[in-house]
Amino acid sequence: MPFANFKVPAGSLDERQKQLIVTRATELYVEIYGERARANTMVLVEEVTDGGWGIGGTVLTLAMLQTPGAD
């Protein structure tokens, strides 16, 4: 069974964006494995608690990501 797991900051995606991730990931697996993969593809969009992840040794928050010019 094809499986994709996306971890995103909590509150950063709306329902439409989550659906888009599920649809596009499924279509990618279908493109690779053929139509038989569609019914068995599982896509999980997990929301990580704000401040529960980081990059380069720095804990990041949703507010930091939404600040214009923040790197």
C-alpha positions, 0 to 999 in steps of 0.5 A: 500500500503506498503511504505518504505522511506530511507533517505540517505546523498546526493551523498552517493549512485550511481544509482545502489545502489539506485536500489538495495534498491528499489529492496530489499525493494520490495522483503522484502514486497513480502516475508511478504505480498505475491506477491500481494504486489509487484505492490503496493509497493512504495519505496522512496530513499530521499537524505538529503542535506549535513550537513542536518542531525546528530547523537548524537547531532553532524551534519554530512557531507558526507566528515566526513562519507568518512574519514577512521576511523571517528566515 
